[in-house]
Amino acid sequence: MFFEFGIKDIIDIVLVALMLFYIYRLMKESRSLNVFMGIMVFVVLWLVVSQVLEMRLLGSIMDKLVSVGVIALIILFQDDIRKFLYNLGAHQRIQVIRRLFATGDKKQDRARLKQVIMPIVMSCMSMSKKKVGALIVIQRATPLDDIVATGERIDATVSQRLIENLFFKNSPLHDGAMVIANHQIKAAGCILPVSHDLNIPKELGLRHRAALGITHESDCIAIVVSEETGGISVAIRSEFQLRLSAEKLESILTQELE
């Protein structure tokens, strides 16, 4: 057995260990660690009973539970599985490959990008001073067509005046989220998935939870202006950056969108 153990077996063990570690970390982040540990205990017992002790009756019962349990786990952890697959597809190296094959005039793209960023920054600063609540979602690689469909379609040029008017307190669309995609305001009054993460500070409201929720499911950027404090926050990759100045907000948007 010792001489049959080769480099292929080492790679196999390392890959399985990495996979289990990644699943462990994912379960820990989603507060499902106890469930994961229970599954691992059951798998070990199943292997011992069926392979080592060769108990046929108990082993066959556990085999049936495993075959049905796979479907149950997919239903139970569908959000975590989707997040895992998204993170796999949105890995930084894949983003680098996308940039290598990107075409177009970089100077022109930066100029167009600035025409989008500056109205967003200026409107956020203005709404912050007036303590007008706002939630702006900027689409990147992952399409947000399902989110756009929940709101009112606009398809307008990004401008400071339009953003402020849409989030004006008496506007019928001020409670929802605005979606910006392809250098345009696509829709307003959109409904976002709400994050139920218990680690979110209690002083952050529903807009912040919605901003974090949409970044769980896509690579978008979510900007929040607090109605209570006027503070400006940005959610990216399921993480918040709070109490931002105009310069910091512009820097983050420029860096992330370029």
CYANA upper distance limits for C-alpha pairs under 8 A (distance plus 0.5 A):
  1 MET  CA      5 PHE  CA      7.04
  5 PHE  CA      9 ASP  CA      6.69
  5 PHE  CA     10 ILE  CA      8.44
  6 GLY  CA     10 ILE  CA      7.16
  7 ILE  CA     11 ILE  CA      6.80
  8 LYS  CA     12 ASP  CA      6.66
  9 ASP  CA     13 ILE  CA      6.71
 10 ILE  CA     14 VAL  CA      6.68
 11 ILE  CA     15 LEU  CA      6.57
 12 ASP  CA     16 VAL  CA      6.76
 13 ILE  CA     17 ALA  CA      6.59
 14 VAL  CA     18 LEU  CA      6.63
 15 LEU  CA     19 MET  CA      6.60
 16 VAL  CA     20 LEU  CA      6.65
 17 ALA  CA     21 PHE  CA      6.59
 18 LEU  CA     22 TYR  CA      6.61
 19 MET  CA     23 ILE  CA      6.70
 20 LEU  CA     24 TYR  CA      6.46
 21 PHE  CA     25 ARG  CA      6.66
 22 TYR  CA     26 LEU  CA      6.62
 23 ILE  CA     27 MET  CA      6.55
 24 TYR  CA     28 LYS  CA      6.60
 24 TYR  CA     33 LEU  CA      7.49
 24 TYR  CA     36 PHE  CA      7.64
 25 ARG  CA     29 GLU  CA      6.75
 26 LEU  CA     30 SER  CA      6.82
 26 LEU  CA     80 ASP  CA      7.91
 26 LEU  CA     84 PHE  CA      8.14
 27 MET  CA     31 ARG  CA      6.54
 27 MET  CA     32 SER  CA      5.33
 27 MET  CA     33 LEU  CA      5.50
 27 MET  CA     36 PHE  CA      7.19
 27 MET  CA     80 ASP  CA      8.32
 28 LYS  CA     32 SER  CA      6.49
 28 LYS  CA     33 LEU  CA      5.41
 30 SER  CA     80 ASP  CA      7.88
 30 SER  CA    197 ASP  CA      8.35
 32 SER  CA     36 PHE  CA      6.86
 33 LEU  CA     37 MET  CA      6.68
 34 ASN  CA     38 GLY  CA      6.65
 35 VAL  CA     39 ILE  CA      6.73
 36 PHE  CA     40 MET  CA      6.77
 37 MET  CA     41 VAL  CA      6.73
 38 GLY  CA     42 PHE  CA      6.74
 39 ILE  CA     43 VAL  CA      6.67
 40 MET  CA     44 VAL  CA      6.72
 41 VAL  CA     45 LEU  CA      6.71
 42 PHE  CA     46 TRP  CA      6.53
 43 VAL  CA     47 LEU  CA      6.71
 44 VAL  CA     48 VAL  CA      6.70
 45 LEU  CA     49 VAL  CA      6.51
 46 TRP  CA     50 SER  CA      6.46
 46 TRP  CA     59 GLY  CA      7.37
 46 TRP  CA     62 MET  CA      6.86
 46 TRP  CA     63 ASP  CA      8.26
 47 LEU  CA     51 GLN  CA      5.86
 47 LEU  CA     52 VAL  CA      7.46
 48 VAL  CA     52 VAL  CA      5.34
 48 VAL  CA     53 LEU  CA      6.56
 48 VAL  CA     54 GLU  CA      8.41
 49 VAL  CA     53 LEU  CA      5.56
 49 VAL  CA     54 GLU  CA      6.31
 49 VAL  CA     55 MET  CA      6.18
 49 VAL  CA     58 LEU  CA      7.73
 49 VAL  CA     59 GLY  CA      6.33
 50 SER  CA     54 GLU  CA      5.21
 50 SER  CA     55 MET  CA      6.28
 50 SER  CA     56 ARG  CA      7.27
 50 SER  CA     58 LEU  CA      8.28
 50 SER  CA     59 GLY  CA      5.21
 50 SER  CA     60 SER  CA      8.33
 54 GLU  CA     59 GLY  CA      7.76
 55 MET  CA     59 GLY  CA      6.05
 56 ARG  CA     60 SER  CA      6.39
 57 LEU  CA     61 ILE  CA      6.91
 58 LEU  CA     62 MET  CA      6.73
 59 GLY  CA     63 ASP  CA      6.55
 60 SER  CA     64 LYS  CA      6.87
 61 ILE  CA     65 LEU  CA      6.91
 62 MET  CA     66 VAL  CA      6.62
 63 ASP  CA     67 SER  CA      6.79
 64 LYS  CA     68 VAL  CA      6.79
 65 LEU  CA     69 GLY  CA      6.10
 66 VAL  CA     70 VAL  CA      6.74
 67 SER  CA     71 ILE  CA      8.02
 68 VAL  CA     72 ALA  CA      7.06
 69 GLY  CA     73 LEU  CA      6.49
 70 VAL  CA     74 ILE  CA      6.83
 71 ILE  CA     75 ILE  CA      6.94
 72 ALA  CA     76 LEU  CA      6.53
 73 LEU  CA     77 PHE  CA      6.29
 73 LEU  CA     78 GLN  CA      8.40
 74 ILE  CA     78 GLN  CA      5.92
 74 ILE  CA     81 ILE  CA      8.05
 77 PHE  CA     81 ILE  CA      6.52
 78 GLN  CA     82 ARG  CA      6.60
 79 ASP  CA     83 LYS  CA      6.67
 80 ASP  CA     84 PHE  CA      6.57
 81 ILE  CA     85 LEU  CA      6.71
 82 ARG  CA     86 TYR  CA      6.54
 82 ARG  CA    217 GLU  CA      8.36
 83 LYS  CA     87 ASN  CA      6.57
 83 LYS  CA    216 HIS  CA      7.49
 83 LYS  CA    217 GLU  CA      6.98
 84 PHE  CA     88 LEU  CA      6.67
 85 LEU  CA     89 GLY  CA      6.71
 86 TYR  CA     90 ALA  CA      6.42
 86 TYR  CA    217 GLU  CA      8.03
 86 TYR  CA    218 SER  CA      8.03
 87 ASN  CA     91 HIS  CA      6.35
 89 GLY  CA     94 ILE  CA      7.54
 90 ALA  CA     94 ILE  CA      6.92
 90 ALA  CA     95 GLN  CA      7.15
 90 ALA  CA    219 ASP  CA      8.17
 91 HIS  CA     95 GLN  CA      7.01
 92 GLN  CA     96 VAL  CA      6.80
 93 ARG  CA     97 ILE  CA      6.90
 94 ILE  CA     98 ARG  CA      6.82
 95 GLN  CA     99 ARG  CA      6.86
 96 VAL  CA    100 LEU  CA      6.85
 97 ILE  CA    101 PHE  CA      7.13
 98 ARG  CA    102 ALA  CA      6.72
104 GLY  CA    109 ASP  CA      8.10
105 ASP  CA    109 ASP  CA      6.69
106 LYS  CA    110 ARG  CA      6.62
107 LYS  CA    111 ALA  CA      6.71
108 GLN  CA    112 ARG  CA      6.73
109 ASP  CA    113 LEU  CA      6.53
110 ARG  CA    114 LYS  CA      6.61
110 ARG  CA    258 GLU  CA      7.98
111 ALA  CA    115 GLN  CA      6.93
112 ARG  CA    116 VAL  CA      7.15
112 ARG  CA    183 HIS  CA      8.04
113 LEU  CA    117 ILE  CA      6.67
113 LEU  CA    183 HIS  CA      7.78
113 LEU  CA    254 THR  CA      8.36
113 LEU  CA    257 LEU  CA      8.32
113 LEU  CA    258 GLU  CA      8.47
114 LYS  CA    118 MET  CA      6.40
114 LYS  CA    254 THR  CA      8.32
115 GLN  CA    119 PRO  CA      7.48
115 GLN  CA    158 VAL  CA      8.36
116 VAL  CA    120 ILE  CA      7.17
116 VAL  CA    158 VAL  CA      6.41
116 VAL  CA    159 SER  CA      8.18
116 VAL  CA    183 HIS  CA      6.62
116 VAL  CA    184 GLN  CA      8.49
117 ILE  CA    121 VAL  CA      6.69
117 ILE  CA    250 GLU  CA      7.34
117 ILE  CA    253 LEU  CA      7.36
117 ILE  CA    254 THR  CA      7.83
118 MET  CA    122 MET  CA      6.53
118 MET  CA    250 GLU  CA      7.84
119 PRO  CA    123 SER  CA      6.41
119 PRO  CA    158 VAL  CA      7.28
119 PRO  CA    159 SER  CA      5.78
119 PRO  CA    160 GLN  CA      5.04
120 ILE  CA    124 CYS  CA      6.57
120 ILE  CA    158 VAL  CA      8.28
120 ILE  CA    159 SER  CA      8.00
120 ILE  CA    160 GLN  CA      6.93
120 ILE  CA    163 ILE  CA      8.15
121 VAL  CA    125 MET  CA      6.74
121 VAL  CA    246 ALA  CA      6.76
121 VAL  CA    249 LEU  CA      7.25
121 VAL  CA    250 GLU  CA      6.82
122 MET  CA    126 SER  CA      6.70
122 MET  CA    160 GLN  CA      7.03
122 MET  CA    246 ALA  CA      8.14
123 SER  CA    127 MET  CA      6.55
123 SER  CA    160 GLN  CA      5.54
123 SER  CA    161 ARG  CA      7.94
123 SER  CA    163 ILE  CA      7.10
123 SER  CA    164 GLU  CA      6.61
124 CYS  CA    128 SER  CA      6.40
124 CYS  CA    134 ALA  CA      8.42
124 CYS  CA    225 VAL  CA      7.18
124 CYS  CA    232 ILE  CA      7.82
125 MET  CA    129 LYS  CA      6.87
125 MET  CA    246 ALA  CA      7.11
126 SER  CA    130 LYS  CA      7.00
127 MET  CA    131 LYS  CA      6.19
127 MET  CA    132 VAL  CA      5.40
127 MET  CA    133 GLY  CA      7.68
127 MET  CA    134 ALA  CA      8.25
127 MET  CA    164 GLU  CA      7.55
127 MET  CA    225 VAL  CA      7.71
127 MET  CA    230 GLY  CA      7.89
128 SER  CA    132 VAL  CA      6.79
128 SER  CA    133 GLY  CA      8.37
128 SER  CA    225 VAL  CA      6.69
128 SER  CA    226 SER  CA      7.84
128 SER  CA    227 GLU  CA      8.46
128 SER  CA    230 GLY  CA      4.77
128 SER  CA    231 GLY  CA      6.76
128 SER  CA    232 ILE  CA      7.44
129 LYS  CA    230 GLY  CA      6.87
130 LYS  CA    230 GLY  CA      7.82
131 LYS  CA    225 VAL  CA      8.24
131 LYS  CA    226 SER  CA      7.31
131 LYS  CA    227 GLU  CA      5.47
131 LYS  CA    228 GLU  CA      7.11
131 LYS  CA    229 THR  CA      7.11
131 LYS  CA    230 GLY  CA      5.04
132 VAL  CA    167 PHE  CA      7.69
132 VAL  CA    168 PHE  CA      7.51
132 VAL  CA    169 LYS  CA      7.48
132 VAL  CA    225 VAL  CA      7.59
132 VAL  CA    226 SER  CA      7.63
132 VAL  CA    227 GLU  CA      5.61
132 VAL  CA    230 GLY  CA      7.55
133 GLY  CA    167 PHE  CA      7.55
133 GLY  CA    174 HIS  CA      8.29
133 GLY  CA    224 VAL  CA      8.02
133 GLY  CA    225 VAL  CA      5.65
133 GLY  CA    226 SER  CA      5.59
133 GLY  CA    227 GLU  CA      4.58
133 GLY  CA    228 GLU  CA      8.38
133 GLY  CA    230 GLY  CA      8.02
134 ALA  CA    167 PHE  CA      6.52
134 ALA  CA    174 HIS  CA      7.64
134 ALA  CA    175 ASP  CA      8.19
134 ALA  CA    177 ALA  CA      7.84
134 ALA  CA    207 ARG  CA      8.36
134 ALA  CA    223 ILE  CA      8.34
134 ALA  CA    224 VAL  CA      6.17
134 ALA  CA    225 VAL  CA      5.40
134 ALA  CA    226 SER  CA      7.46
134 ALA  CA    227 GLU  CA      8.09
135 LEU  CA    176 GLY  CA      7.69
135 LEU  CA    177 ALA  CA      5.43
135 LEU  CA    178 MET  CA      6.80
135 LEU  CA    207 ARG  CA      7.03
135 LEU  CA    211 ALA  CA      7.84
135 LEU  CA    222 ALA  CA      7.47
135 LEU  CA    223 ILE  CA      6.18
135 LEU  CA    224 VAL  CA      5.18
135 LEU  CA    225 VAL  CA      7.03
136 ILE  CA    177 ALA  CA      6.22
136 ILE  CA    178 MET  CA      5.28
136 ILE  CA    179 VAL  CA      6.60
136 ILE  CA    180 ILE  CA      7.91
136 ILE  CA    222 ALA  CA      6.15
136 ILE  CA    223 ILE  CA      5.53
136 ILE  CA    224 VAL  CA      7.06
137 VAL  CA    177 ALA  CA      7.37
137 VAL  CA    178 MET  CA      6.45
137 VAL  CA    179 VAL  CA      5.30
137 VAL  CA    180 ILE  CA      6.62
137 VAL  CA    211 ALA  CA      8.26
137 VAL  CA    220 CYS  CA      7.16
137 VAL  CA    221 ILE  CA      6.18
137 VAL  CA    222 ALA  CA      4.90
137 VAL  CA    223 ILE  CA      6.84
138 ILE  CA    179 VAL  CA      6.42
138 ILE  CA    180 ILE  CA      5.28
138 ILE  CA    181 ALA  CA      6.59
138 ILE  CA    220 CYS  CA      6.08
138 ILE  CA    221 ILE  CA      5.58
138 ILE  CA    222 ALA  CA      6.83
139 GLN  CA    143 PRO  CA      7.23
139 GLN  CA    144 LEU  CA      7.17
139 GLN  CA    179 VAL  CA      7.62
139 GLN  CA    180 ILE  CA      6.61
139 GLN  CA    181 ALA  CA      5.55
139 GLN  CA    182 ASN  CA      8.24
139 GLN  CA    219 ASP  CA      8.00
139 GLN  CA    220 CYS  CA      5.31
139 GLN  CA    221 ILE  CA      7.28
140 ARG  CA    181 ALA  CA      7.88
140 ARG  CA    219 ASP  CA      6.77
140 ARG  CA    220 CYS  CA      5.85
140 ARG  CA    221 ILE  CA      8.22
140 ARG  CA    257 LEU  CA      7.94
141 ALA  CA    219 ASP  CA      7.22
141 ALA  CA    220 CYS  CA      8.20
142 THR  CA    218 SER  CA      6.28
142 THR  CA    219 ASP  CA      6.61
142 THR  CA    220 CYS  CA      7.69
144 LEU  CA    148 VAL  CA      6.73
145 ASP  CA    149 ALA  CA      6.62
146 ASP  CA    150 THR  CA      7.42
147 ILE  CA    151 GLY  CA      7.82
147 ILE  CA    190 CYS  CA      6.73
147 ILE  CA    191 ILE  CA      7.05
147 ILE  CA    192 LEU  CA      7.22
148 VAL  CA    152 GLU  CA      8.10
148 VAL  CA    153 ARG  CA      7.66
148 VAL  CA    179 VAL  CA      7.25
148 VAL  CA    186 LYS  CA      7.45
148 VAL  CA    187 ALA  CA      6.20
148 VAL  CA    188 ALA  CA      8.29
148 VAL  CA    190 CYS  CA      6.71
149 ALA  CA    153 ARG  CA      8.17
149 ALA  CA    190 CYS  CA      8.11
150 THR  CA    189 GLY  CA      8.18
150 THR  CA    190 CYS  CA      5.64
150 THR  CA    191 ILE  CA      6.34
151 GLY  CA    176 GLY  CA      8.27
151 GLY  CA    187 ALA  CA      6.42
151 GLY  CA    188 ALA  CA      6.02
151 GLY  CA    189 GLY  CA      5.28
151 GLY  CA    190 CYS  CA      4.47
151 GLY  CA    191 ILE  CA      7.30
152 GLU  CA    187 ALA  CA      5.80
152 GLU  CA    188 ALA  CA      5.95
152 GLU  CA    189 GLY  CA      6.67
152 GLU  CA    190 CYS  CA      7.68
153 ARG  CA    186 LYS  CA      6.51
153 ARG  CA    187 ALA  CA      4.87
153 ARG  CA    188 ALA  CA      7.32
154 ILE  CA    185 ILE  CA      6.94
154 ILE  CA    186 LYS  CA      5.86
154 ILE  CA    187 ALA  CA      5.46
154 ILE  CA    188 ALA  CA      7.63
155 ASP  CA    184 GLN  CA      6.55
155 ASP  CA    185 ILE  CA      5.90
155 ASP  CA    186 LYS  CA      4.99
155 ASP  CA    187 ALA  CA      7.21
156 ALA  CA    184 GLN  CA      6.11
156 ALA  CA    185 ILE  CA      5.69
156 ALA  CA    186 LYS  CA      7.31
157 THR  CA    183 HIS  CA      7.74
157 THR  CA    184 GLN  CA      5.54
157 THR  CA    185 ILE  CA      6.65
158 VAL  CA    162 LEU  CA      7.83
158 VAL  CA    163 ILE  CA      7.99
158 VAL  CA    180 ILE  CA      8.47
158 VAL  CA    183 HIS  CA      7.43
158 VAL  CA    184 GLN  CA      6.03
158 VAL  CA    185 ILE  CA      6.20
159 SER  CA    163 ILE  CA      6.80
160 GLN  CA    164 GLU  CA      6.74
161 ARG  CA    165 ASN  CA      6.60
162 LEU  CA    166 LEU  CA      6.65
163 ILE  CA    167 PHE  CA      6.92
164 GLU  CA    168 PHE  CA      6.47
165 ASN  CA    171 SER  CA      7.77
166 LEU  CA    171 SER  CA      6.61
166 LEU  CA    173 LEU  CA      6.63
166 LEU  CA    174 HIS  CA      6.34
166 LEU  CA    188 ALA  CA      7.92
167 PHE  CA    171 SER  CA      6.95
167 PHE  CA    173 LEU  CA      7.25
167 PHE  CA    174 HIS  CA      4.63
167 PHE  CA    175 ASP  CA      7.98
168 PHE  CA    174 HIS  CA      6.58
169 LYS  CA    174 HIS  CA      6.70
170 ASN  CA    174 HIS  CA      8.00
172 PRO  CA    189 GLY  CA      8.43
173 LEU  CA    188 ALA  CA      6.70
173 LEU  CA    189 GLY  CA      5.01
174 HIS  CA    189 GLY  CA      7.02
175 ASP  CA    189 GLY  CA      6.88
176 GLY  CA    188 ALA  CA      7.05
176 GLY  CA    189 GLY  CA      4.20
176 GLY  CA    190 CYS  CA      5.43
176 GLY  CA    191 ILE  CA      6.43
177 ALA  CA    188 ALA  CA      6.24
177 ALA  CA    189 GLY  CA      5.64
177 ALA  CA    190 CYS  CA      5.25
177 ALA  CA    191 ILE  CA      6.96
177 ALA  CA    192 LEU  CA      7.72
178 MET  CA    185 ILE  CA      7.75
178 MET  CA    186 LYS  CA      8.19
178 MET  CA    187 ALA  CA      6.28
178 MET  CA    188 ALA  CA      4.69
178 MET  CA    189 GLY  CA      6.72
178 MET  CA    190 CYS  CA      6.84
179 VAL  CA    185 ILE  CA      6.55
179 VAL  CA    186 LYS  CA      6.12
179 VAL  CA    187 ALA  CA      5.90
179 VAL  CA    188 ALA  CA      6.84
179 VAL  CA    190 CYS  CA      8.00
180 ILE  CA    184 GLN  CA      5.98
180 ILE  CA    185 ILE  CA      4.95
180 ILE  CA    186 LYS  CA      6.01
180 ILE  CA    187 ALA  CA      7.88
181 ALA  CA    185 ILE  CA      6.99
181 ALA  CA    186 LYS  CA      6.70
192 LEU  CA    210 ALA  CA      6.09
192 LEU  CA    211 ALA  CA      8.06
192 LEU  CA    213 GLY  CA      7.65
192 LEU  CA    214 ILE  CA      6.72
193 PRO  CA    210 ALA  CA      6.22
193 PRO  CA    213 GLY  CA      5.75
193 PRO  CA    214 ILE  CA      6.42
194 VAL  CA    206 LEU  CA      8.11
194 VAL  CA    209 ARG  CA      5.84
194 VAL  CA    210 ALA  CA      4.78
194 VAL  CA    211 ALA  CA      8.07
194 VAL  CA    212 LEU  CA      7.81
194 VAL  CA    213 GLY  CA      5.27
194 VAL  CA    214 ILE  CA      7.93
195 SER  CA    209 ARG  CA      5.56
195 SER  CA    210 ALA  CA      6.60
195 SER  CA    212 LEU  CA      6.46
195 SER  CA    213 GLY  CA      4.70
195 SER  CA    214 ILE  CA      8.47
195 SER  CA    216 HIS  CA      8.47
196 HIS  CA    209 ARG  CA      7.84
196 HIS  CA    213 GLY  CA      8.45
200 ILE  CA    204 LEU  CA      7.67
200 ILE  CA    209 ARG  CA      8.24
204 LEU  CA    208 HIS  CA      6.43
204 LEU  CA    209 ARG  CA      8.04
205 GLY  CA    209 ARG  CA      7.06
206 LEU  CA    210 ALA  CA      6.60
207 ARG  CA    211 ALA  CA      6.61
207 ARG  CA    224 VAL  CA      7.25
207 ARG  CA    226 SER  CA      8.37
208 HIS  CA    212 LEU  CA      6.69
208 HIS  CA    224 VAL  CA      6.99
209 ARG  CA    213 GLY  CA      6.48
210 ALA  CA    214 ILE  CA      6.81
211 ALA  CA    215 THR  CA      7.04
211 ALA  CA    222 ALA  CA      5.82
211 ALA  CA    223 ILE  CA      7.71
211 ALA  CA    224 VAL  CA      7.70
211 ALA  CA    235 ALA  CA      6.71
212 LEU  CA    216 HIS  CA      6.87
212 LEU  CA    222 ALA  CA      8.09
212 LEU  CA    235 ALA  CA      6.39
212 LEU  CA    236 ILE  CA      8.30
212 LEU  CA    238 SER  CA      6.02
212 LEU  CA    239 GLU  CA      7.64
212 LEU  CA    240 PHE  CA      8.12
213 GLY  CA    217 GLU  CA      7.47
213 GLY  CA    238 SER  CA      8.05
214 ILE  CA    218 SER  CA      6.75
214 ILE  CA    220 CYS  CA      7.98
214 ILE  CA    222 ALA  CA      8.23
215 THR  CA    219 ASP  CA      6.49
215 THR  CA    220 CYS  CA      6.43
215 THR  CA    221 ILE  CA      7.49
215 THR  CA    222 ALA  CA      7.72
215 THR  CA    235 ALA  CA      7.31
215 THR  CA    236 ILE  CA      6.60
215 THR  CA    237 ARG  CA      6.03
215 THR  CA    238 SER  CA      5.74
216 HIS  CA    237 ARG  CA      7.19
216 HIS  CA    238 SER  CA      5.90
218 SER  CA    237 ARG  CA      8.49
219 ASP  CA    236 ILE  CA      7.79
219 ASP  CA    237 ARG  CA      6.87
220 CYS  CA    236 ILE  CA      7.40
220 CYS  CA    237 ARG  CA      8.37
221 ILE  CA    234 VAL  CA      7.52
221 ILE  CA    235 ALA  CA      6.55
221 ILE  CA    236 ILE  CA      5.82
222 ALA  CA    234 VAL  CA      6.15
222 ALA  CA    235 ALA  CA      5.59
222 ALA  CA    236 ILE  CA      7.27
223 ILE  CA    232 ILE  CA      7.73
223 ILE  CA    233 SER  CA      6.29
223 ILE  CA    234 VAL  CA      5.05
223 ILE  CA    235 ALA  CA      6.98
224 VAL  CA    232 ILE  CA      6.22
224 VAL  CA    233 SER  CA      5.61
224 VAL  CA    234 VAL  CA      6.74
225 VAL  CA    230 GLY  CA      6.41
225 VAL  CA    231 GLY  CA      6.25
225 VAL  CA    232 ILE  CA      5.18
225 VAL  CA    233 SER  CA      7.05
226 SER  CA    230 GLY  CA      5.21
226 SER  CA    231 GLY  CA      5.78
226 SER  CA    232 ILE  CA      7.02
231 GLY  CA    242 LEU  CA      7.95
231 GLY  CA    243 ARG  CA      5.81
231 GLY  CA    244 LEU  CA      7.73
232 ILE  CA    242 LEU  CA      6.94
232 ILE  CA    243 ARG  CA      5.81
232 ILE  CA    244 LEU  CA      5.89
232 ILE  CA    245 SER  CA      8.03
233 SER  CA    240 PHE  CA      7.25
233 SER  CA    241 GLN  CA      6.06
233 SER  CA    242 LEU  CA      4.92
233 SER  CA    243 ARG  CA      6.37
233 SER  CA    244 LEU  CA      6.64
234 VAL  CA    240 PHE  CA      6.18
234 VAL  CA    241 GLN  CA      5.72
234 VAL  CA    242 LEU  CA      7.13
234 VAL  CA    249 LEU  CA      8.42
235 ALA  CA    239 GLU  CA      5.89
235 ALA  CA    240 PHE  CA      4.97
235 ALA  CA    241 GLN  CA      6.91
236 ILE  CA    240 PHE  CA      7.08
244 LEU  CA    248 LYS  CA      6.34
244 LEU  CA    249 LEU  CA      6.49
245 SER  CA    249 LEU  CA      6.59
246 ALA  CA    250 GLU  CA      6.62
247 GLU  CA    251 SER  CA      6.60
248 LYS  CA    252 ILE  CA      6.65
249 LEU  CA    253 LEU  CA      6.70
250 GLU  CA    254 THR  CA      6.53
251 SER  CA    255 GLN  CA      6.55
252 ILE  CA    256 GLU  CA      6.50
253 LEU  CA    257 LEU  CA      6.28
254 THR  CA    258 GLU  CA      6.38
